[in-house]
Amino acid sequence: MQPKHRDGDVVAVIPGQWITHAHTIAAYAAFIGAFIVGVNLHYHKIVENEHFGYPIEWFPSVSATIGDRYPERSVFQVFIAICSGPRFLLVFLFYCLVNRPGQTLPKIVAGVGVFRTLTCGGWTYVTSTDDHNWHDIFMISYLVATLPWTLGCLALSPPNPTTIRYRKYLAGAFFGTLVPLIYFFIQHKVHRKPGAYTIYAFFEWTLVLLDVAFDAVTALDFQTFDIVVKDVKGLARGDKKRVQDSFLENEKDKPVGQVFNTRFDWQEMLDAVADVYIGFTFWSILTSLGLLVWYFPLWHMGISGYEVAVMSTISPFLLEIPPLKRLIVGNSTTVYATMGAAGLLSYLVKTPENRLGSVSFGLWQGCLAFASTLQRDRSDAARLEARINAWLIGLIASSIAKFAFWTNNPIWPIMNEQNGGWNKTGVALFTLAIARLYMRNSQIASNGAAQSLGKPAQGSSALAGLGLAGLFFALHSLLSDSSTMILWVWEGFPVRGPLAVPHGAVTIATMGLGLLVGLFYPNLIRTWTAFGVASLGAAFLTGFSNWTGYYGALVLTLYLTAATPMLLSNATRFPPGRTFFLGFMVYNVMVLFHVWVVAYAFVPGGPLVREHTDWVMATTMLLIGCGVFSAIQNNPTSSNLNSSNEKAYSPPPNPAARRQRSYYIYILLTLQLLSMSVAYLRFPSYNYEPYHKDSKVITAGIWTIHFSIDNDMWSSERRMVSLIRETELDVVGLLESDLQRIIMGNRDTTQYLAEELGMWVDYGPGPNKHTWGAALLSKFPIVNSTHHLLPSPVGELAPAIHAVIDAYGELVDVYVFHSGQEEDPEDRRLQSEYLANLMGSSNRPAILLSYLVVKPGEGNYNTYVSEKSGMKDIDASDWDRWCEYILYKGLRRTGYARLSRGTITDTELQVGKFVVGQEEGTGVNIGEELVPDDLRFPALFKGEGVRGHRYHVFDEPRYFA
């Protein structure tokens, strides 16, 4: 028989004072959190008012802190939203406490409490910036309602001397504070007294603290209350089945049922989190090495010798030496600790050479620890699966971190506090993770093997090692950043395929799905059919663009992550030293191979692999195929499965397919939710406007950004944003901008620039087009864009973008172009003719932002600037140029400037100003005093300039009539 309503089972008991504590904590967190964030991010802006700024006013008001700026406004709003639930419960409980039959006052006070809470939501979510009038209406209503609420609480307060005393003191202080508050507000507003607003702000914050403290007193009253939750129909006793119960009963014989039909253990969950963070750290250090190596050939313009650091991954060969193997396997956690110490703390090393050395040693230790850990756990299928899961989910976490931080990993050694790094946080979390691993070591040593992998390995360890090489390279080159394969298939505007945001989250979701398929249906992946489908996906990615190519990318992504458990667990059957040594050695060869297809002009034998990304992809799949062959050898029955029998694809009974596996799935699902949140938060607004729209000005620039690594080996995106914003560029062409290779960190600088500056972006020819990159950023909508690879029979490929922008209602052509190097004159001649014909084929106004490798007035210059192209030099008298040029036609040229590079890159920024819709001027140089303000260049860069950026060559901008 079901229990009666009042006799139900007690499911939960919540002490009444917890409601007050929740309200107090959330309320204080809202205000104090916004204050901390605001002071740290926008201190000078939030202390400034309509009359004075810092240092006259030096303490922010409440309204300026919580309502004026992002993200402090969001911090406040989030915690106030959390506070609303406890707030309504607080009002309800106080009503229950003081209500008496026949009395009206408790109902009135409760009504005032509800009204006051609603008006709080009003002035919280309708800021003064949104609607000043409604914000004030809600705020004034809230303050007015505070008086009857306070007096009502005093009148109805239970006969507890302590609470009555606290309420009297706090209420007296609250209303007493109103007097000086109003006084100093008048001094500021009417009399404009310097510093009065700061004093007013102190009293305003005091009111907030007193207001929350007054309601916090109810914790003493509510000690007499318990909130009791009863189950009146017996569901909590198990009388009724839940959806989960029915599901698990139906799925109990399947892998998913085995995973989730188990109890949850927080200690084991922490172990899984620690393992995943170690995996994340490993991938962070591995993906950072190429960046540091790349710095040196950039500055040497050829082989530097530091490239030998790529061999830091071959350390597992030490496991072939028995005494060292015993020592390393027995102390793998310590080896991991040295990985983190050397790799994560390397950002503190200022000298590029020493920083590279520190990261190289960290990666050496990381690869050694990775191989030795798999060796240690290979006799226990459960623990081995956990290590593999953690390693692969660490890659997914690394990709999500790059997705959230605009393709930079925040704990890379090229990051620091100034350019957006979270290095200290990374070190702290790694320390906690290592501490957790040390705590677990004794348990691992005391537990016996739960399940052996079975009979000894069959076949050659070389095949397993080659399979690892293909796997490592494919995961690193294609999946270490969510935008890499999206840029492979990008073909320009109008958009006909995926975008880095939000579709990067789709790539990440497919990675997670692949891992689940590999865990639950490994025998399905361990087939030549699955490998064949993946090979088709690779072919589609390599050979097609837009959505067709991306669908192939997703198929390949799913297979790579699904095959990871199979290939790694198979490799552990063989001696780890030789197997993982071969895997990492061939992986290193593949890393060089996929760089040489574009760097062929600078390396021995480079022309043999010139422009052969298809060879790289084919080799990768052949290597993985070797691993699949080895895995089938060691599990021969899997190749003869009946595809109609679903259970045949499921793994055999395995302790790993129980509670332990569930923790990694929980982590994976959490990461997927984080990825989706990042995609939502980063989705562009597309409400961009040029800087001087009333004057119809286009300020255009050309900049060779040197792969976004500055002279001191730091990521340079944020410094680039500052300069581009300060020069008020509406359109900017970027060269040497393709970073989507292992050696460059698989990055995309244009994502951060576009989102931070509010600009449309065309990445230009993708990383599979074998160029050093050309990109276009525009405040104006890009109506259409096409990508060109100019004739290059001998030297490096020359990329070009031909974009049509909508500038103030008129279509304007913009060309971004990088010519071939000086050593190949015939290439440069053919390229000049191609581009001249391209520019001459359009009658629209046009701007060329280019890198021409030519002297003014000589040679190919006269092809670019000619009747065929119709283009003119922005300043033909500027003789001191060799690389960067700005040409134009059909626009009124008004100004030209050259800005020194500082330490951001090795090339200056050139800037031109044009007016749309006006005839070309006389070309006569005029003084700045004759130029309208909107057409002038910023005075910021005159003289010594700022941060190493100043007008140079001419020492000041040039203006034209």
N, C-alpha and C positions, 0 to 999 in steps of 0.2 A: 504494500500500500504506500502511495506517495505521502510524504509528510504534509501536514497542514501548513498554511501560509506562515504562521508564527513559529512553527516547529521545524523549519528547514535547517539543513546543515549549515553551520558557520564556515564559510569559505575563507574569509579574511577579516581581520580586525585592524583598523587604522586609528592610532591615537589622534585625538582631535587637534592637539598642539602641532602635529606635523603639517597640518594645512596652513597654520600661521607661519611656520618656519619656511615652508615652500614659497609662500607669498613674499616673505621678507627677503629671502635669498634671491629670488628671481627679480624683484624690484630693484634691490641694490646692485645686482649684476647688470641690469639694464643701464642704469645711470653711470655707475663706476666703470663698467666696460666701455661705454661710449666715450667717457672722459679719457681713459687710458689710450684708446685707439686714436681719438682726436688729437690729443697732445702729441702723440708720437708721429702722426702723419701730417697734420695740418695746423700745427701750433700757431704759427704767425697769422694764419688766415682766420682761425676761430676766435682769436683775441682781438681781431680788428673790428671796429664798428664804423658807423657812417662819419664819425668825426676824427677818431684817432686810431692809431695802430701801435704795434710793439715798438719801443719798450714803454711808451706811456701807459698803454693798457696791456696787462701781462697775465690776466687770469680770465678764462673764457666763461661766458654765461651758460646757463643750462640750455637755453634755446639754441644758441650757436653750436653747442656741442652735440646735441641729439638730433637736430633737424636740418642742418645746412649741407652736410657733406657725406658722401659715401667713402668708406664703409661704416663709419661710426653711427650714422643714422640707421643702417641695417642692423648693427649690433643691438642698438636700443630697441628697435621694433621687434626683433626676434625674442628678446627676453621679456618684453612687455606682453607679447602674445602668450608666452609661457606663463606669465604671471596672471593672466586673465582667469584661468581655471581656478587656481587657489583663491583668487580674489572673490569670485562669485560664491564659492563655498564658504569663505570667511564671513561674508554678509549673511548667508543662509544660516550658518551655525550660530552667529551672534543673535539672529532673530529667534532661533530655537531656544537659545539660552535665556533670553529676557522676555519672551512672549508670555503673557498671562491672559486668561480668559476675560473678555470684556474690555481689554485695553487697546487703544488705537495707536498710541505713540510707537510701540515696537514695529507696527506695520509701516508707519510713516518713515521711521529711520531706515528700515530695510529698503523701502522704495527709493529713499535718497541715496542709499549705498549702491543700489543697482544703477540708478541714473548717473551717479558720480563715476562709476566704473565705465559706463558706456561713453561718457564724455572724455574720459581719459583715452579711450581708444580713438576718439575723434581727433584730439590734438596730437596724438602720436602718429597716426597714419595720414593725416592731412597736415603736412608741414607748412610753415609760413612761406616757403618757396613755392609750394603747390598752389595754395589759395590762402592768402594772408587773412582775408576776412573770416572765412570759416574756421581757420586755425584759432583766431582770437576768440570767436564765439564759443568754440568748444573749451578753450582754456579758461575763459572767464566763467563759463557755466560750472566748470570743475571747481574753481576756487570758491565760487558762491555756494556750491553744494557742500563744500568742506565745512562751512560754519555750522549748519544744522546737523551734519553727521557727527562732528566733534562734540557739540553740545548734547546731542541725543545719546551718544555713547556715554558721556559723563552722567547724564541723568538716569540712564538705565543700567549703569555699571553694577554688577553683583556686589554684595557686601563683603568685598575683599579689600582690606586697607591698603595692601601693597599695590593692587591694580589701580585703585582710586588715586593713590598718591602719584604713581607714574603718569596717569592720564592728565592729572591737573598740571604737573610740571611740564609735560610735553605740549599740552594745549596752550598753556601760558606762554611758553617759549615760542610756539608757532605764531600766535597772534601778536606777541611782542615784537617779533622779527619783522612783521609787516610794516611797522612804523619807519625804521631806518631804511628798509627796502624802498618804500615809496619816496622817501626823502632823496636818496641818492639817485633814484631814477629821474626825478625832476632835475636834480643838479646836472645830470648828463644830458637829458633830452632838451631841456629848456635853456639852461645856462651854459651848456657845453663845457663843463668843467673837466679839465684833463684828469684822468685817473678815477673819475667818479664811477664809471661803468665797471671797473674792476672791483671796487668796494661793493657796488650793487650786486655783482656776480657772487661774491662771498655770501651775502645774505640770501640770495636766490638758492644757492646750493644748500644752505642751512635749512631753508624751508623744505626742500626735498627730503633731506635726511630726517627732519622732525616729523614730516607727514608719514613716512614709512614706519618710523619708530613708534608713532602713536598706534598704528594698527598692529604692530608687533606685540603690543601688550596683551592682545587677546590670547596669546599662547598660554598665559597664566590662567585665563578664564576657561580655556578649552581643555585643561587637564582633567576636567570632570567628564569629558565626552570621549566616547569611542565610536568610530564609524564602523558598523558591522555589515558585512556582505554575506547574505544567506542564499543558499541554493534550495529553493522550495519545491523543485521537481526531481531532485536526485541525480542531476546530470554529473555533478562533481564526484559523486560516489561511484560512477560508472554504470548507473541505471540506464543511461541513454548513451548511444554511441555518437562520437564526434565524427566529422568528416574525415579528420586525420586518421581516426581509428579504423574506419571502413576502408580507407585507402591503403593503410598499412596491412590490413588483413588480406586484401586482395593481392597486394604486391609483396607479401612476406617471402615468397620464394624467389623473388627477383632481386638484383643487386641494389636497386634504390630502396627497397623495403628493408634489406639488411642494414643499410646505412642509417636510416632515420628511426628505426624501431629500437633505439637504444637510449640510455640515460645520458645526460649532458654533464661533463666534468670541466669545471673552469680551469683546473690545473693543466689538463691536457689541451684545452683551448689556448692557454698561454704558451704552451710548448709549440703549438702549430704557428701561432703568430710570430714567435721568436724565429722559428725556422724560415718562415716566409720573409721576414725582414733581413735575415742573413742572405737569402737568395736575392732579395732586392739590392742589397749592398754589393754582392758579387757582380750583378749585371751593371750596376752603376759604375763600378770601377772598370769593368771590361769595356763598356761603351765609352769611357772617358779616355782610354789610352790612345786611341786613334787621333783624337783631337790634339793631344799634346805632341804626338809624333808629327802631325801635319804642320805644326807651327814651324818646324825647322826647315823642311824643304821649301816652304813658302818664302822664307827669308834668304835662303841660299839659292833659290831659283834652280833647284836640282837636287840630286842625291846629297844628303848632308852627313850621313853616317849614323845619325840618331834613329834611323829607321829600324835598326837592329832591335830596338825595344819591342817591336811587335812579337819577338820570340819569347816574351815573358810568359806566354801561356804554356810552354813545353815542359814546365817543372814536373809533371807527373812521371817523367822518366826516372826520377829518384826512387820511385816505388819498385824499380827493378833491382834495387840494392837491398837485400834482406834486412840487415840491421837498421838501415834508414827507414825501410817500410814499416817495421815493427814500431819504431819510435814515432813516426809520423801518424800512423793509423791509431796508435794509442793516445795521441795528443792532438787529434784533428781540431778540437775546439780551440786549443791554444794557437794552432796554425791559422784558424779563422780570425782569431783575435789580432794576430799580427797583420793579417790582410786589412782589417778595418783601421788599425792604427796607422799603417803606412798609407793606405789609399784615401781614407776620409780626412786625415789630418794634413794631407799634402797641400791643401789650400793655404796653409800657413807659410809654406815655402815660397819665397818671392822670386827666386832665380828660376827661370824656365828650365834650365838643364837639371837642376836639383829636384824641381817639382816632377819632372818626367821620371827621374830616377826613383823617387818615392812611390809614385803610382806604379811603376814597373815592378818594384819589389812587392807592393801590395797585391798586384795581379798574379805574380809568381806564386805567392803564398795562397791566394784564393783558388787558383786552379789545382794546386797541390792538395789543399784541404777538400775541395770538391771531389776529386778522384778518390782520396783516401777515405772520405766519409762513405761513399758508395761501396768501397771495398769492405769497410768495417761492417756495414749493414746488409751485405748481399746475401747472407745466410738467413735473414729474417725478411720475408716478403712484405710484412706490414711496415717495418721500419724503412725498408728500401723504397717502398712506394711513397712513404711520407717525405723522404728526402727529395725524391724526384718531383713530387707535387710542389713542395716548397720552392724548389729551384725554378720551376716553370711559372708558378704564380708570382715569384719574385720578378720574372721578366714582365709579366702582365702589369704588376705594380709599377715597375720602372717605366713602362709605356704610358701608364695612366699619369704618373708624375710628370712626364714630359708633355702629355696632353694638357695637363693643368697649368704648366709653366711654359707654355708656348714653345715646346720642343727642346727646352733646356732641362736637364735633370738638376734639381735644386741642390744636390749634394756633390755635384761634379767639382773637380779641382780648378775649373775655369770660372767658378762662381764664388762670390763673396757677399758680404752684407750690402755693399754698394750697388751690385748689379742684380740683386734678387735672390742670392743664394740662401739656403737654409742649412749651411754646413754644421753649425753648432747643434741644431736640432737633430741632424743626421747622426752626429757623433754620440749624442746623448741616447738616442733610441738604440743605436748599435750596442752601446755599453750595456743597456738593459737586456737586449737580446742575448748577448754573450753571457751575461750573468745567469740568465735562465738556462742556457745550454750547459753551463758548469753545474748548475743545480741538478740537471737531469742526468749527468754523466754516470753517477753512481747507480741510478736505476737501470740504465742501459747495460752497465757492466754486470749487474746482478741478475737480469732477466735472461732466461735461456732463449734459444731460437724458437720462434713460434711456428715457423713453417719454412722449410728449406726450399730453395729454388728447384730442386730436383736433380736429375742426373747431370754429369759433367758436360761442359760445352762441346759441341760438335763443330767441325769446320775450322776455318782460319780466323785468328784474331784480327788479321789485317782487314777482312771484310767488315767486321764490327767497327774497327777504328775508322775506316773510310766512311761508314754510315754516320758515325759521330761527327766527322768533319763536315759532311753535307748538312747535317742537322744544325750544328753550331753556326755555320755560315748563313744558312737560310733564316734561322731565328734572328740572328744579329742584323743581317743586311736588310731584311724585309719587315720584321716585326718589332724591332726595338723602338720604333716610332710609328704611331698610328697613321701618320700622314704620308709615309714613304710611298706606298703602293698607290695611294690616291694621286700623288704627283706624277707617278709613272703614266697614268692614264689621262692626266689633265691636258686639254687642248685649247683652252682659252674661252673667251666669251663669244656668244651667249653660253651660259653654263649647260653642258650636255652630259654631265657625269657627276660623280660625288665631289664633295668639298671636304677639306680637312676638318672643318667644323660645320655641321655636327657629325659627319659620317665617320670621323675617326672613332667615335664611340661604337659604331657598327663593327669596325675591324676588331676592336678590343673585345666586344661581345662574342664575336666569332672565335677569337682565341680561347675565351673561356668555355664556349660550347665544345670546341675541339678537345679540350682537356677532359671534359665530362665524357665525351664519346670514347676517348682513349681509355678512361678508367673503367667504364661500364661495359664496353664492347671491344676489348682489345683484339679479339680474334677477327673481328670485322676489318680492323685496320691492318692486321697482319696478313694481308692478301695482295696478290698482284692486281686484282681489280681495283682496290682502293688506291694503290700506287699509280695505276694507269689513269684514273680519274684525276688524281692530283697533278699528274704530268700534263694532262689536258688543261687544267687550271693554270699551270705555269706557262703553257704555250699561249693561252688567251691573254694572260697578263703581259707577256712579252710582245705579242703581235697585234693586239687591239687596244683601242683607246676608249675613253668615256665609260659608260655603264658596262659594255661588253667586257672590256678589260678588267673592270673592277669585280664583276661576278667571278671571273677566273681567279682573281686575287683572293676572294673570299673562300673559294673552294680550296685553294692552296693553303690558305691560313688555317682552315679547319683541319686539314690533313697534317700539317706540320706539328701543331700542338697535340693532336690526337696520337701521332706516331712517337712523340717524345718519350712517354713511359715505356713503350715497346723497345725503342732503340737503346735507351739508356740501360734498362734492366737486362737486355740481351748482352750489352757490352760488359756488364759487371761479371758475367760468367767467365770471362777471359782474364788473364793477368792484367791488372789495371795499369801497370807502368807502361807496357808496350802499347796497349790499346788506346789509352787516353793520350799518350805521347804522340802516336800516329794521328789520332783525331785532331789534336790541336795543331800539330805541324802542318797537315794538309789544309786545315782551316786557315792558317796564316798564309799559305800559298794562295788560297782563294781570295783572301783579303787583298793581297797585292794584285792578283789577277783582275779583280773588279775595279781597282783604281787605275791600272795600266790601260784599260780600254779607253780611258779619256786622257790619261797622262802620258800617252805613248810618245809624245815629242820630247820627254825629259828622261826616259829610262832606257836602258839597253834592251834591244829587241822589242821595243814598244810597238813599232809598226805591225808586227806579226799578229797582235791581238787588237789592233785599232778598231774601235766601234763594234766590238763583238760582245755586247751584253747577252746576245742569244747564246753564245758559247758558254758564258758564265752560268746562265740558267740551266743549260743542258748538262753541264758538268755537275752542277749542284744536285740535280735530280738523279744523275747516274751514281753519284756518291751515296745518296740516300738509298737508291736501289740496292747497292752493295749491302747496306745495313739491313734492308728488308730481306734479302736473300739469306743472310746469316740468321736473322730472327726466325725465318721459316724453317731453316735447317734445325734449329733448336726447339721447334714446336711443329713437327711435320704434319700433324693432323689438321692444323689450322688451314692448310691450303686446300683441303678437300671438304670444306664445310658445305652443308646444304643451306642455301640462302633462305629457304622457306622456314627453316627452324630457327626461330629467334633466340632460343636458349643456347644454341650452339655458339653464338657470338658473345655470350656472357662469360665472365671469368669463372673459373672453378671456385669452390668454397674457399674463402680467404679471409683471415681475421682483419686484413686491411680494409675489407669491404664492409666494415661495421662502424663503430663509433669514431675511430680515428679519422676515417675518410670524411665523415660529416663535418669535422672542424674545418678542413681545407675547403670544403664546398661553401660553408658559411662565409669564410674569408673571401672566397671568389665572388660570391653573390654581393657582399659588401663592396668589394672593389668595382663590380659592375654598376652598382647604384651610384658610386662616386663618379664613375666615368660618365654616366648619363647626366649627373648634376653638372659636371664640368661642361659638357656639350651644351646644356641649357644656358648656363651662365655666360659662356663665351660666344653664344650665337650673335652675329653682328646685328647692329641696329639699322644700318644702311640709311641713316638720316644725315649724311655728311654734307657739309657746306664749305665752299672755298673761303679763304681768309678775307678777301676784299670783293665780295660779290657785287656791291653797288658800283664799283668802278670797272667791272668785267675784266679783272686782271687775272692772268695765269702766271704764277711764279713757278718756273720749271728748273729742275736741277739734275745733274748727272754726277754719280759718285761710284767709284770702285771700292767696294766695302771690304775686300780682302778676307772674305769668308767669315766675317763677324768675329775674328780673333784680333784683339788689339796688339800693340807693340810689346806689351808685357804679358801676353798669354792670358788675358781675361776676356770673357764674353763681352761684346761691345754694344749689344742691342740698345740698352737703356741710354748710353751716351749718344748713340746715333739718333734716338728719338728726340733727345734734348736739342741737338743741333738742327734737325729737320724742322722741329716745331718753332724754334727761335728764328730760323730763316724764312718761316711762313711759306714753305713749299706746298703748292697745290698739286704739282705733278713732279715725280722724281723717278729717274731711271737708275736702277742698281745693277752693277756688274760684279762678276766673281761672287755670285749669290747662290749658286747651287750647292747646298751642303748635305744633300741626301745620299751620303755614302758613309761607310764605316769609318773611314779615315777622317771624316769631317763631323762625325757624331750623329749622323742622320738627323739633321736639324732643318728648320725652315725659319729664317730670320724674318721673312716677310709677314708671318702671322702676327708676331708681336708688334711690328711696326704698323701694320694696317689697323689692328684693333686699338692700339694706344693712340694713334694719330687720327683715327676715323677716316679711313681711305679704302677705296676699292683696290684690289690687288690682282695682278696677273703674274703668276710665278714664271711664266715663260717656258721654253723647251724643258721637258722633264728630265730627271736624272738618267733615264734610259736613252737619252738623245746625245749623250757623250759630249757635253759642253761644260764650260766652267760657270755658265749660268747668266741669265739676264732677266730682270724683273721690273715691273712697272707698278707704282703706287699712284693713285689719283683721287683727288677730292671730287672729281667729276665722274659721273657714271660712265663705265666702259661699255659702249654699245656693242662693239665687236672687236675681236682680236684674233690675229693669226700668228703662228710661230714659223720662223724660217731658219733653215740651216744653210748658210751661204757656201758657195763652192770652196772646197778646201782639199785639193788633190794631194797635197803633201803635208801641210801642217795641221794644227788643231782646228776643230770645227768652230765656226763663227756663228753664234746665235743672234737672232734678231726677233723683236716683237713689233708687229704693226698693229697698233690699236687705234680705234676710232672712239673719241670721247665726246660727250655732250656737254660743251662748255657754254653755259648761258644761252642754251637753245640753238647753238650752232655746232655743227659737226667739225671736229678738228682731228687731224691725223697726228699720232705721236709714234715715233719710231725709237726703239731702244736697241742699240747695236754694239757688239764687241768684235772688233776686227781680229784677225790672226796675228801671230807674233812677228817680230821684226825679221826673223831668220828666213821667212818664206815670202819673198816679194811677189812671186807669181800668184800665190793664194790671195794676197792683199789686193792685187790688181783685179783679179776676177771678182772678188767680193765688192770692190768699189763700183764696178760696172753693174753688178746685180742690184746693189742697193740704190744706185742712181736710177736705174730703170724702175725699181719698185716705187721710189718716191715720185718719180716723174709721171707714173701712171695715174695719179690722183690729182684732181683739181682743187681739193679742199685745202684750207689752211693747214700748215704742218709744222711740227717741231721735231728735230732729230736730237736725241740725247745719246752721245756715242763715245766710243774709244777707238780712234782711227789709226794710231801709230803712223803719223805722217807730220811733216813740217808744213806750216802755213804757206800756201802759195806754191808748193812744190809737189810734183808727182801726182799721186792719186787724189790729193786735195782738190785738184782741178776737175776731177770726175765727180766727187761728192758735191762740190760747189760749182754748178754748171747749168747751162740751159736745159740739158737733158733732165736733170733732177729738179730744176726750178728753185733750188735751195740757196740761201745766202748765209754767210758766216755772221754770227751775232756780233763779232768785232774783228774785222779783218786786220786791224792794226795790232792785235795781240800776237806778237811774234814768238812769245815764250811758251809755246804749246808743242806737245808731241803726242799725247794720248787723248785727252778728253776734249771734245768739241760740242758746241751747241749750234745747230743750224736751224733755219726757219724759212717760211714763206707764207704770204697771205695774212700776216698779222703785223700789228704795229709794235715794233721793238722799242722798249723804253729804258731798259737797264741791263747791266751785265756786271757780275762780281765774281771774284775768286776768293774762296775762304780756305785758310790753311787747315790742315788735317788734324793738328794736335797729335795725340798718340793713338787715335782710334784706328787708323789704317795707314797705308803708304801712299795714298793719293788724295789730292785736295777735292773739295766740293765746288763745282762751278754752277752758277745760278744765273738765269735770265728772266726778265720780266717782259710780258707781252700783254697787249690789250686786244680783246676780241671785238670784231665788228667795226674796226677803224682801218683806214687805208695806211699803208706803210709810210713812215715819216721821212723826213729829209736825211736822217742819219747823222746830223750835226751833233757833236758833243755839247752838252749844256751843263750848267752848274746845278747842284742839288737844290739850291734855293728856288729854282724855277720849276721844280717838280712837285706835283701835289703829294700830300702825305701818303695817300694810298699806294702811290707808285714808287715810294722810296724804299731802300733797303734798311733793315734795322740798324740803328745807331750802336747797338750792343757790341758790334764787332769792330768798331773803329778803334784806332790806336792799338793798345795791347790786346784788346778783345777780351774774351773769357775762355778759361779752360784750354788755352792754347789755340783757340779759333779766332782768327782775325782776318780782315781784308788784307791781302798781300798782292805782290806783283805791282798792282797799281796803288796800293796802300789805301784805296777807297773805291767804292763802286763807280762805274761809269754810267752816265745817263745820256739819252739820245732824244732829240726833238722829233 
